[in-house]
């Protein structure tokens, strides 16, 4: 009888494994979609990306966590022929270029230059929309150890006389809101798990947009950014989970920018914030952050609280 029970259990495990394997094989492939809209910022038609993860179409009952990703200043462009520039860094690069199975919808817009010019930088080989079957993913743009000593004060704050760098995403706030609302309507978005993250200029944008709409996002993760400490009252009061990252040897955006924002949030009562400095890295610390598993694990654990039922208060 014992042997029969063992055989039955073994058969059950084999069948369960086969079912899981079959389900994985039947999962729909990820998709990268271009979505067109009219930009009030530029007065022109532009595109943005929506990434649908593996299994989206084969799991019609599932609602998916979603991230709005804001790129850096080097990836700005015309929103049409330049849109591929945003594939170079960040979670969309990880999911589409590297082929990682990120189980979330990604919304990735492209900000315009102040004069609305094109981006003439060439797209690096392999960082394109077209994925060639069998081709290996291109190497990530890792940053090597920085040998220069870390300044005692981490360097001066960024010059704020030119608001075009710091506030590019804030000027697009209505367009970003449109993209989030449209995506949530057209696709199965889990509205309690919408996240915001960005790097460099997008790190500034994450602080700014997060401070203006703290109740929209379940978690916010600015990378090598900064912002205005006088704008964070509502964000601090929301206690929205935050994880802030910076490279300790960043010579482009001083780590003191992030530190200043974190300290302002803490001083105003925020108690759900983490600050990680990768002391041996410079500006593009984002490569380490977005390729790590612990970042996405933390992100997916965050969700907005259940809406209060008015009947329960009676």
DRENFI-72440 format. One line per field, with one value per residue (C-alpha): residue number from 1; residue in three letters; x negated, y, z negated. Coordinates in steps of 0.05 Angstrom, whole numbers. Layout:
REM residues N
i	(NUM; ...)
aa	(ala; ...)
X	(X; ...)
Y	(Y; ...)
Z	(Z; ...)
***
This chain:
REM residues 314
i	(1; 2; 3; 4; 5; 6; 7; 8; 9; 10; 11; 12; 13; 14; 15; 16; 17; 18; 19; 20; 21; 22; 23; 24; 25; 26; 27; 28; 29; 30; 31; 32; 33; 34; 35; 36; 37; 38; 39; 40; 41; 42; 43; 44; 45; 46; 47; 48; 49; 50; 51; 52; 53; 54; 55; 56; 57; 58; 59; 60; 61; 62; 63; 64; 65; 66; 67; 68; 69; 70; 71; 72; 73; 74; 75; 76; 77; 78; 79; 80; 81; 82; 83; 84; 85; 86; 87; 88; 89; 90; 91; 92; 93; 94; 95; 96; 97; 98; 99; 100; 101; 102; 103; 104; 105; 106; 107; 108; 109; 110; 111; 112; 113; 114; 115; 116; 117; 118; 119; 120; 121; 122; 123; 124; 125; 126; 127; 128; 129; 130; 131; 132; 133; 134; 135; 136; 137; 138; 139; 140; 141; 142; 143; 144; 145; 146; 147; 148; 149; 150; 151; 152; 153; 154; 155; 156; 157; 158; 159; 160; 161; 162; 163; 164; 165; 166; 167; 168; 169; 170; 171; 172; 173; 174; 175; 176; 177; 178; 179; 180; 181; 182; 183; 184; 185; 186; 187; 188; 189; 190; 191; 192; 193; 194; 195; 196; 197; 198; 199; 200; 201; 202; 203; 204; 205; 206; 207; 208; 209; 210; 211; 212; 213; 214; 215; 216; 217; 218; 219; 220; 221; 222; 223; 224; 225; 226; 227; 228; 229; 230; 231; 232; 233; 234; 235; 236; 237; 238; 239; 240; 241; 242; 243; 244; 245; 246; 247; 248; 249; 250; 251; 252; 253; 254; 255; 256; 257; 258; 259; 260; 261; 262; 263; 264; 265; 266; 267; 268; 269; 270; 271; 272; 273; 274; 275; 276; 277; 278; 279; 280; 281; 282; 283; 284; 285; 286; 287; 288; 289; 290; 291; 292; 293; 294; 295; 296; 297; 298; 299; 300; 301; 302; 303; 304; 305; 306; 307; 308; 309; 310; 311; 312; 313; 314)
aa	(unk; unk; unk; unk; unk; unk; unk; unk; unk; unk; unk; unk; unk; unk; unk; unk; unk; unk; unk; unk; unk; unk; unk; unk; unk; unk; unk; unk; unk; unk; unk; unk; unk; unk; unk; unk; unk; unk; unk; unk; unk; unk; unk; unk; unk; unk; unk; unk; unk; unk; unk; unk; unk; unk; unk; unk; unk; unk; unk; unk; unk; unk; unk; unk; unk; unk; unk; unk; unk; unk; unk; unk; unk; unk; unk; unk; unk; unk; unk; unk; unk; unk; unk; unk; unk; unk; unk; unk; unk; unk; unk; unk; unk; unk; unk; unk; unk; unk; unk; unk; unk; unk; unk; unk; unk; unk; unk; unk; unk; unk; unk; unk; unk; unk; unk; unk; unk; unk; unk; unk; unk; unk; unk; unk; unk; unk; unk; unk; unk; unk; unk; unk; unk; unk; unk; unk; unk; unk; unk; unk; unk; unk; unk; unk; unk; unk; unk; unk; unk; unk; unk; unk; unk; unk; unk; unk; unk; unk; unk; unk; unk; unk; unk; unk; unk; unk; unk; unk; unk; unk; unk; unk; unk; unk; unk; unk; unk; unk; unk; unk; unk; unk; unk; unk; unk; unk; unk; unk; unk; unk; unk; unk; unk; unk; unk; unk; unk; unk; unk; unk; unk; unk; unk; unk; unk; unk; unk; unk; unk; unk; unk; unk; unk; unk; unk; unk; unk; unk; unk; unk; unk; unk; unk; unk; unk; unk; unk; unk; unk; unk; unk; unk; unk; unk; unk; unk; unk; unk; unk; unk; unk; unk; unk; unk; unk; unk; unk; unk; unk; unk; unk; unk; unk; unk; unk; unk; unk; unk; unk; unk; unk; unk; unk; unk; unk; unk; unk; unk; unk; unk; unk; unk; unk; unk; unk; unk; unk; unk; unk; unk; unk; unk; unk; unk; unk; unk; unk; unk; unk; unk; unk; unk; unk; unk; unk; unk; unk; unk; unk; unk; unk; unk; unk; unk; unk; unk; unk; unk; unk; unk; unk; unk; unk; unk)
X	(0; -57; -90; -24; -17; -88; -75; -10; -44; -101; -51; -14; -78; -96; -28; -30; -99; -74; -14; -59; -105; -47; -19; -87; -93; -23; -36; -28; -90; -105; -86; -114; -60; -63; -6; 8; 34; 35; -17; 6; -66; -91; -26; -43; -25; -73; -78; -93; -106; -61; -94; -49; -85; -89; -23; 19; 65; 65; 89; 152; 176; 112; 101; 29; -16; -38; -98; -104; -177; -209; -275; -334; -353; -395; -334; -291; -265; -208; -165; -162; -227; -265; -223; -273; -320; -281; -299; -371; -359; -309; -257; -234; -305; -306; -239; -243; -317; -344; -282; -271; -203; -180; -109; -82; -55; -103; -83; -143; -134; -187; -198; -213; -272; -254; -262; -228; -288; -304; -353; -411; -446; -451; -413; -463; -465; -413; -372; -315; -241; -254; -275; -312; -297; -357; -398; -432; -413; -464; -508; -481; -516; -550; -591; -660; -687; -702; -772; -764; -754; -684; -680; -664; -602; -585; -592; -548; -474; -450; -440; -365; -365; -348; -282; -281; -322; -289; -216; -209; -165; -125; -107; -80; -38; 29; 1; -26; 42; 75; 28; 42; 117; 119; 76; 118; 180; 154; 115; 124; 86; 86; 102; 78; 9; -13; -86; -129; -203; -254; -328; -367; -319; -267; -289; -273; -208; -191; -199; -158; -101; -100; -95; -38; 2; -20; 46; 42; -20; -31; -106; -156; -229; -271; -342; -398; -348; -328; -276; -245; -240; -184; -136; -136; -84; -29; -77; -103; -33; -13; -68; -74; -130; -193; -261; -311; -377; -440; -512; -561; -610; -559; -589; -528; -475; -504; -480; -464; -404; -372; -395; -363; -296; -299; -315; -258; -209; -233; -230; -158; -140; -151; -168; -165; -226; -292; -355; -409; -475; -520; -583; -629; -585; -574; -515; -487; -475; -407; -436; -449; -381; -338; -374; -368; -314; -305; -281; -224; -208; -201; -161; -110; -99; -71; 2; 51; 97; 167; 217; 257; 328; 375; 424; 371; 370; 444)
Y	(0; 47; 33; 47; 113; 133; 114; 153; 214; 209; 204; 265; 305; 285; 304; 370; 385; 368; 414; 472; 460; 458; 522; 556; 532; 557; 627; 681; 718; 789; 847; 916; 964; 1035; 1078; 1144; 1208; 1283; 1319; 1384; 1399; 1398; 1407; 1346; 1272; 1227; 1154; 1119; 1046; 998; 931; 871; 816; 742; 708; 771; 743; 672; 693; 734; 736; 766; 839; 861; 907; 966; 1013; 1083; 1092; 1160; 1160; 1207; 1269; 1232; 1193; 1253; 1257; 1269; 1211; 1178; 1159; 1173; 1130; 1072; 1115; 1097; 1023; 1034; 1037; 1016; 962; 963; 948; 891; 863; 873; 877; 829; 784; 781; 756; 819; 804; 874; 922; 978; 1048; 1084; 1154; 1198; 1269; 1323; 1370; 1442; 1462; 1398; 1377; 1306; 1262; 1250; 1200; 1131; 1074; 1023; 957; 909; 962; 964; 946; 888; 825; 777; 704; 669; 732; 741; 804; 860; 875; 921; 987; 972; 1025; 1008; 1025; 1100; 1112; 1185; 1198; 1215; 1289; 1300; 1341; 1298; 1359; 1419; 1416; 1419; 1488; 1501; 1562; 1518; 1484; 1446; 1388; 1382; 1396; 1363; 1308; 1354; 1395; 1331; 1313; 1315; 1271; 1221; 1220; 1207; 1149; 1117; 1127; 1100; 1040; 1023; 1027; 988; 934; 894; 939; 925; 995; 981; 964; 1021; 1041; 1100; 1099; 1138; 1153; 1218; 1268; 1214; 1210; 1284; 1269; 1212; 1257; 1312; 1269; 1226; 1289; 1316; 1250; 1209; 1171; 1145; 1102; 1042; 1055; 1105; 1092; 1152; 1136; 1187; 1244; 1301; 1355; 1410; 1392; 1444; 1401; 1336; 1350; 1308; 1253; 1248; 1248; 1191; 1146; 1118; 1065; 1094; 1066; 1119; 1101; 1139; 1126; 1151; 1176; 1209; 1270; 1287; 1291; 1296; 1244; 1303; 1315; 1249; 1256; 1325; 1297; 1237; 1281; 1329; 1271; 1243; 1311; 1317; 1250; 1199; 1131; 1084; 1105; 1070; 1104; 1060; 1089; 1045; 1079; 1052; 1072; 1138; 1164; 1103; 1064; 1048; 989; 953; 973; 952; 886; 864; 816; 847; 913; 880; 835; 895; 932; 877; 871; 942; 957; 1012; 997; 971; 1028; 1039; 1014; 1069; 1017; 992; 1060; 1056)
Z	(0; -17; 50; 86; 49; 69; 142; 142; 112; 163; 220; 193; 191; 262; 287; 250; 279; 348; 339; 316; 376; 424; 395; 403; 474; 490; 461; 512; 536; 510; 555; 566; 591; 617; 594; 630; 597; 607; 563; 532; 514; 586; 625; 666; 671; 632; 613; 547; 531; 494; 477; 463; 425; 440; 425; 430; 485; 459; 389; 405; 333; 305; 289; 296; 256; 298; 298; 328; 346; 358; 397; 391; 430; 482; 507; 525; 596; 645; 620; 688; 724; 660; 614; 616; 575; 512; 521; 499; 423; 371; 360; 433; 455; 405; 428; 504; 521; 469; 472; 397; 373; 336; 315; 323; 374; 391; 415; 445; 476; 508; 486; 537; 540; 521; 594; 618; 659; 680; 643; 690; 646; 679; 647; 621; 658; 631; 594; 644; 645; 693; 656; 700; 685; 654; 646; 579; 540; 543; 484; 430; 422; 356; 323; 296; 228; 221; 194; 176; 102; 76; 57; -16; 2; 63; 107; 121; 136; 208; 239; 239; 284; 344; 327; 394; 365; 297; 316; 385; 357; 313; 375; 405; 344; 381; 436; 385; 351; 418; 432; 364; 371; 442; 426; 365; 409; 469; 430; 367; 319; 245; 222; 152; 178; 223; 213; 233; 246; 287; 295; 296; 327; 315; 242; 235; 271; 223; 163; 197; 224; 161; 118; 159; 165; 104; 99; 170; 160; 116; 113; 141; 158; 181; 205; 205; 203; 157; 153; 111; 36; 29; 70; 30; -25; 7; 27; -44; -72; -24; -53; 18; 19; 51; 69; 90; 124; 141; 160; 107; 160; 206; 239; 281; 227; 157; 107; 62; 107; 87; 14; 10; 34; -12; -72; -55; -51; -118; -151; -128; -159; -103; -135; -75; -36; -19; 7; 40; 62; 105; 82; 137; 196; 233; 271; 306; 242; 273; 310; 245; 216; 275; 287; 215; 190; 122; 152; 190; 131; 85; 137; 148; 73; 71; 82; 65; 6; 19; 29; -34; -31; -56; -83; -133; -167; -185)
***
